[in-house]
């Protein structure tokens, strides 16, 4: 198995396990790294709160890297957070292009917490219709179909392999965690923005 595929397959497994946790136990942490000591990651959340996360021994670090709207083509598996509608389509806040190794991860359409009342759709791009400055995507998933308008300037990103050394103080991260019965948070994967990028999901 090649060096790129292996970590992405492992990351896909951790992502599915984390985000498939019950709605009560799933906690998504967005913020900047304050400290990493052993397997304890402390993140300054966007609320200003310091959040401690207990990482799995074999935790994975995935880099979040810029992509472009031109990379969103028919057949790609993507995730997009949306808010509201325009002309019968959901309006994208961001688009994540999944690597092929992560196809099918958390497929479907469900509530999301990027902003109040936002939604998430993980699905395959069936069609791309070009507007003057935007694109309208037809997304198909196992239980349905959605149309999503992607306005000009919306962040487009993808996952790439990254090293644990990227978890330096001040870097931006997005971590899907599970709250344990004792109240602690655990995670098997950390998504880190590369070169100053803020993970938009």
C-alpha positions in Angstrom: 0.0 0.0 0.0 1.5 3.4 -1.0 2.5 6.0 1.5 -0.3 8.4 0.6 -3.2 5.9 0.5 -2.4 4.2 3.8 -2.8 7.2 6.1 -5.9 8.3 4.2 -7.6 4.9 4.6 -6.8 5.0 8.3 -8.0 8.6 8.5 -11.3 7.5 6.9 -11.8 4.8 9.5 -11.2 7.2 12.3 -13.5 9.9 10.7 -16.4 7.5 10.3 -16.0 6.1 13.8 -15.9 9.6 15.3 -18.7 11.2 13.4 -21.0 8.2 13.6 -21.0 8.6 17.3 -24.4 9.4 18.8 -25.5 13.1 18.5 -25.2 13.4 22.3 -21.6 12.3 22.4 -20.2 13.9 19.3 -18.4 17.2 20.0 -16.7 19.1 17.1 -13.9 21.3 18.3 -12.7 24.3 16.1 -9.9 26.5 17.2 -6.1 26.8 17.4 -3.6 24.5 19.1 -2.4 25.7 22.5 -0.3 22.7 23.4 0.3 19.1 22.6 1.8 17.0 25.5 2.0 13.3 24.8 -1.4 12.3 23.8 -3.2 15.3 25.3 -4.1 18.1 22.8 -5.2 21.4 24.2 -7.1 23.6 21.8 -8.2 27.2 22.3 -11.7 26.9 20.8 -13.3 29.6 18.8 -15.4 30.4 21.9 -12.2 31.2 23.8 -12.5 28.1 26.0 -9.5 25.8 26.5 -10.5 22.3 25.4 -8.5 19.2 26.3 -8.7 16.2 24.0 -7.3 12.8 24.7 -5.9 11.4 21.5 -5.8 7.7 20.6 -2.3 6.1 20.7 -2.4 5.7 16.9 -4.1 9.0 16.1 -3.9 10.4 12.6 -3.2 14.0 11.5 -4.8 15.0 8.2 -3.8 18.2 6.4 -6.5 20.6 5.1 -5.2 22.2 1.9 -6.7 24.6 -0.6 -8.5 23.4 -3.7 -10.5 25.3 -6.4 -14.0 25.2 -7.7 -12.6 23.7 -10.9 -11.6 20.7 -8.9 -15.3 20.0 -8.0 -16.2 17.8 -11.0 -18.8 15.1 -11.7 -18.0 11.9 -9.9 -16.1 13.5 -7.0 -17.3 12.7 -3.4 -17.6 15.9 -1.4 -18.9 17.3 1.8 -20.5 20.7 1.9 -21.8 22.8 4.8 -24.8 24.9 3.8 -27.0 27.6 5.2 -30.3 28.7 3.8 -31.5 28.5 0.2 -31.5 30.5 -3.0 -33.4 29.7 -6.2 -34.4 26.3 -4.8 -30.8 25.3 -4.0 -28.9 25.1 -0.6 -26.2 27.7 -0.3 -22.7 26.5 0.4 -20.6 27.9 3.3 -17.6 25.6 2.3 -16.8 22.6 0.2 -14.5 19.7 1.1 -13.3 17.4 -1.7 -12.7 14.0 -0.2 -9.7 11.9 -1.4 -10.9 8.8 -3.3 -9.8 6.7 -0.3 -12.5 8.4 1.8 -15.4 8.0 -0.6 -18.6 7.3 1.2 -17.5 8.8 4.6 -20.6 9.8 6.6 -22.7 9.9 3.4 -26.0 11.7 3.8 -27.7 15.0 4.7 -27.9 16.1 8.3 -27.7 19.0 10.7 -24.3 20.6 11.2 -22.9 23.1 13.8 -20.7 25.3 11.7 -23.3 28.1 12.1 -26.8 28.0 13.7 -29.2 26.1 11.4 -26.4 25.0 9.0 -26.6 21.6 7.4 -24.0 19.1 6.0 -24.3 17.0 2.8 -21.7 14.3 2.0 -22.5 13.0 -1.4 -21.3 12.3 -4.9 -21.4 15.1 -7.5 -23.8 14.0 -10.2 -23.8 17.3 -12.2 -22.1 20.7 -12.2 -24.0 23.7 -13.8 -21.9 26.8 -14.3 -23.3 30.3 -13.6 -21.6 33.6 -14.3 -19.6 33.5 -11.0 -20.8 30.4 -9.3 -21.7 26.7 -9.7 -24.8 24.7 -8.9 -24.0 21.2 -7.9 -26.4 18.2 -8.0 -25.4 15.9 -5.2 -26.6 12.3 -4.9 -26.4 10.2 -1.7 -27.9 6.9 -0.7 -31.2 8.3 0.5 -31.7 11.3 -1.8 -30.5 14.2 -3.8 -29.8 17.9 -3.1 -28.9 20.9 -5.2 -26.2 23.2 -3.8 -25.2 26.7 -5.0 -21.5 27.4 -4.5 -21.1 31.2 -4.6 -17.8 32.8 -5.7 -15.3 33.0 -2.9 -16.6 30.1 -0.9 -13.7 28.1 0.6 -12.8 24.9 -1.3 -10.4 22.5 0.4 -9.3 18.9 0.4 -7.5 16.5 2.7 -3.8 15.6 2.2 -1.4 13.5 4.4 0.3 15.4 7.2 2.7 14.7 10.0 2.1 15.0 13.8 4.7 17.7 13.8 2.2 20.0 12.1 0.4 20.3 15.5 2.2 23.4 16.6 0.9 26.1 18.9 -1.2 28.6 16.9 -2.2 26.3 14.0 -5.9 26.0 13.2 -7.5 22.6 13.7 -10.9 20.9 13.4 -11.4 17.9 15.6 -14.4 15.6 15.7 -14.4 14.2 19.3 -16.5 11.9 21.3 -17.6 12.8 24.9 -17.0 9.9 27.3 -19.2 9.1 30.3 -16.7 10.9 32.6 -17.0 14.1 30.5 -13.6 13.8 28.8 -13.2 14.2 25.0 -11.4 11.6 22.9 -10.4 11.6 19.2 -8.5 9.5 16.7 -7.9 12.2 14.1 -6.9 15.8 14.0 -7.5 17.9 10.9 -5.0 20.7 10.7 -4.9 23.7 8.4 -1.7 23.8 6.4 0.3 27.0 5.8 -2.1 29.1 7.9 -5.3 27.9 6.4 -8.4 27.7 8.7 -10.3 24.5 8.2 -13.6 25.9 7.0 -15.8 22.9 8.0 
